[in-house]
């Protein structure tokens, strides 16, 4: 009887730990930061996200979606996390911001065969049709500035429109063209980075729905502070700039 009482007490006090949910983390395909290998979400930013959750002793279930769907999930559902998301004035109030897990210098990308496209300023790109991912920061900023944009669900679809000649340009980081070409089983030389966009030099964050349990936010922010001091974190953030 005494043993049974002790066993019940152990179960009672350990129940919150036993019931700790696996938290959902959503992201988009964006090589080399977010890739899909053997049905597992991988990549450099993913490595940092996993390290942050591991340091906080929280188990993440990382799921890959088109960006618009991932964004809406994180926007509307408590305890949903998302990366790598740009921090903007419009978004800032809707999320908790854990920390930076990527850096980007976005710009215009064309097919190398399009010798008729020569861009030396942002304004010149307004003469062309540009594919952008729906709800992506690039989509918002280009639309606000009067560019002709075609919305897609994800970066793969944008590249498909570019390769089929349905758009003239897409938006990507010049350092990531090799990884995207590999993802698409294309020769990297098929794509040319044309011009960097000054208003699309950004950091990508791990963030969470505004109504996420505060103890998760506190634990993950503390974990990020520790991970950000590691040599591996510094290496990956530097790789983001130097690929």
C-alpha positions in Angstrom: 0.0 0.0 0.0 2.8 2.4 0.9 4.5 1.5 -2.4 1.3 2.2 -4.3 1.0 5.6 -2.6 4.5 6.5 -3.5 4.0 5.4 -7.1 0.8 7.5 -7.4 2.7 10.5 -6.0 5.5 10.1 -8.5 3.0 9.9 -11.3 1.1 12.9 -10.1 4.2 15.2 -9.8 5.7 13.9 -13.1 2.4 14.2 -15.0 3.1 17.7 -16.5 6.4 16.4 -17.9 4.7 13.2 -19.3 2.0 15.4 -20.9 4.4 18.0 -22.4 3.3 18.3 -26.0 5.6 18.2 -29.0 5.5 21.7 -30.4 4.9 22.3 -34.0 7.4 24.3 -36.0 6.6 25.3 -39.6 8.8 26.5 -42.4 9.1 26.5 -46.1 11.5 24.8 -48.6 14.4 27.2 -49.0 17.7 25.5 -49.7 20.3 25.4 -48.1 18.6 26.7 -45.0 15.5 24.5 -45.1 15.7 21.4 -47.2 14.0 18.0 -47.3 16.2 14.9 -47.1 14.7 11.5 -46.8 11.4 13.1 -45.7 13.2 14.9 -42.9 13.4 18.7 -42.7 17.1 19.6 -42.7 19.4 22.5 -43.7 21.5 25.1 -41.9 18.8 27.2 -40.3 17.0 24.0 -39.3 20.1 22.8 -37.5 20.1 26.0 -35.4 16.4 25.7 -34.7 16.9 22.1 -33.5 19.8 23.2 -31.3 17.7 25.9 -29.7 14.8 23.5 -28.9 17.3 20.9 -27.7 18.9 23.4 -25.3 15.4 24.2 -24.0 14.6 20.5 -23.5 11.6 20.9 -25.8 10.8 18.5 -28.6 10.0 20.2 -32.0 8.0 18.6 -34.8 9.2 20.5 -37.9 6.8 20.5 -40.8 7.4 21.9 -44.3 4.6 23.9 -46.1 4.2 26.5 -48.8 5.1 29.8 -47.1 1.6 31.3 -47.1 0.2 28.2 -45.3 3.1 28.1 -42.8 2.7 31.8 -42.1 -1.1 31.6 -41.6 -0.7 28.6 -39.2 1.8 30.5 -37.1 -0.3 33.7 -37.2 -3.6 32.0 -36.1 -2.7 29.0 -33.9 -1.1 29.3 -30.3 2.1 27.3 -29.7 3.0 27.3 -33.4 6.6 28.3 -34.2 7.9 29.4 -37.6 11.3 30.1 -39.3 13.1 31.8 -41.1 10.8 34.8 -41.0 11.7 38.5 -41.5 10.8 40.8 -38.7 8.8 43.7 -40.0 6.7 46.5 -38.4 3.6 44.8 -39.7 4.5 41.4 -38.3 6.2 42.4 -35.1 3.1 42.7 -32.9 1.7 39.4 -34.0 4.6 37.2 -33.0 7.2 36.5 -30.3 10.7 36.8 -31.8 13.1 34.2 -30.4 16.2 35.0 -32.4 17.9 35.1 -35.8 18.6 31.9 -37.5 19.4 33.1 -41.1 20.6 36.1 -43.1 19.6 37.0 -46.6 20.6 39.4 -49.3 17.8 39.0 -51.8 17.9 40.1 -55.5 16.6 39.6 -59.0 17.3 36.3 -60.7 16.8 35.6 -64.4 17.4 32.7 -66.8 21.0 33.1 -68.2 19.6 32.7 -71.7 17.6 36.0 -71.2 20.3 38.2 -72.6 17.7 40.9 -73.2 17.3 41.4 -69.4 20.0 43.8 -68.0 19.2 45.4 -64.7 21.5 47.9 -62.9 18.9 49.5 -60.6 15.8 48.4 -58.7 13.6 50.6 -60.9 14.5 48.9 -64.1 13.0 45.7 -62.8 9.6 47.3 -63.0 9.6 46.6 -66.7 9.4 42.9 -66.0 7.1 40.3 -64.6 8.4 38.9 -61.3 7.3 35.7 -59.4 7.1 36.0 -55.6 5.9 33.7 -52.9 2.5 34.8 -51.4 2.8 36.4 -47.9 6.6 36.6 -48.3 8.3 39.9 -47.4 9.5 40.3 -51.0 6.0 40.0 -52.2 4.8 42.8 -49.8 7.7 45.2 -50.5 7.6 44.8 -54.3 3.9 45.1 -54.4 4.0 48.3 -52.3 6.6 49.8 -54.6 4.6 49.1 -57.8 6.3 46.1 -59.4 4.4 43.7 -61.6 4.3 40.5 -59.5 2.9 37.0 -59.9 2.1 35.2 -56.6 3.1 31.6 -56.1 2.8 29.2 -53.2 6.5 28.4 -52.8 10.0 29.0 -54.2 9.8 25.9 -56.3 6.7 27.2 -58.1 8.5 30.6 -58.7 11.5 28.8 -60.3 9.1 26.7 -62.4 7.4 29.8 -63.8 10.9 31.3 -64.5 12.0 28.2 -66.4 8.8 28.0 -68.4 9.1 31.6 -69.4 5.9 32.7 -67.7 7.8 35.3 -65.7 11.0 37.2 -66.4 12.5 37.3 -62.9 12.2 35.7 -59.4 13.6 36.8 -56.1 16.3 34.8 -54.3 19.7 35.1 -52.5 22.6 34.8 -54.9 24.4 32.6 -52.4 21.6 30.0 -52.6 21.4 29.5 -56.3 23.6 26.4 -56.2 21.4 24.8 -53.6 18.2 25.6 -55.5 19.6 24.3 -58.8 20.5 21.1 -57.0 17.0 20.9 -55.5 15.5 21.4 -59.0 18.0 19.0 -60.7 19.1 21.9 -62.9 22.6 23.1 -63.9 23.4 26.2 -61.8 24.6 28.0 -64.9 21.0 28.2 -66.1 20.3 30.9 -63.5 22.0 34.3 -63.2 21.7 36.7 -60.2 21.1 40.1 -61.8 20.9 42.7 -59.1 20.8 42.9 -55.3 17.8 44.7 -53.8 18.8 47.1 -51.1 15.4 46.9 -49.3 15.6 43.1 -49.1 18.7 42.7 -47.0 17.2 40.9 -44.0 17.6 38.5 -41.1 15.4 35.5 -40.7 14.0 34.7 -37.2 12.6 31.8 -35.3 9.3 33.2 -34.1 6.1 32.1 -32.4 2.4 32.8 -32.4 1.6 35.7 -30.0 -0.5 33.5 -27.8 2.1 30.8 -27.3 2.6 29.7 -23.7 5.0 32.2 -22.1 7.1 29.5 -20.5 8.0 28.1 -23.9 8.9 31.6 -25.0 11.1 32.2 -22.0 12.8 28.8 -22.3 13.5 29.2 -26.0 14.8 32.8 -25.7 17.2 31.6 -22.9 18.2 28.7 -25.1 18.8 31.0 -28.1 21.1 33.2 -26.0 23.2 30.1 -25.2 23.2 28.7 -28.8 24.1 32.1 -30.3 27.4 32.1 -28.4 28.5 28.8 -29.9 31.0 28.5 -32.7 28.6 26.5 -34.8 26.0 29.2 -34.7 28.6 31.8 -35.8 29.8 29.4 -38.6 26.3 28.9 -40.0 25.4 32.6 -39.9 28.6 33.3 -41.7 27.9 30.6 -44.2 24.6 32.3 -44.9 26.6 35.3 -46.1 29.3 33.4 -48.0 27.8 30.4 -49.8 
